[in-house]
Amino acid sequence: AFGLGISSRMQNRLSDVPGLKEKLLESTVDLPSLGVPMISRDDLSEQMKYFLEERQPSCQMQYGTSCESVDFEKKQVTTNDGSIMDYDLLVAADGVNSKIRQQLVTN
């Protein structure tokens, strides 16, 4: 099922990472009635994972945990199990009730 629309705003953000927007748009379906390309959550996360791992073999994806907080100045994420991870690129794909988005808006 296709559930995520890749809006023009999202496409602008994806353009910040050279080649990512084009890679993701390969997996979309155009629904003229909605006016935006649509992609499933699974395809979105899978394509982003492949894209990043191809370009940066040391890239690590973290699954099975959730983000509790982000320190944007130190570039660190604290997870729900108390782990602290450093990051170079943080992809906030944690949904509509995103803790990362909430921190971005309040900071």
Secondary structure as UniProt FT lines:
FT   STRAND          4..5
FT   HELIX           8..14
FT   TURN            15..16
FT   TURN            18..19
FT   HELIX           20..25
FT   TURN            26..27
FT   STRAND          29..31
FT   TURN            32..35
FT   STRAND          36..39
FT   HELIX           41..55
FT   TURN            57..58
FT   STRAND          67..71
FT   TURN            72..75
FT   STRAND          76..79
FT   TURN            80..81
FT   STRAND          84..86
FT   TURN            96..97
FT   HELIX           99..106
//
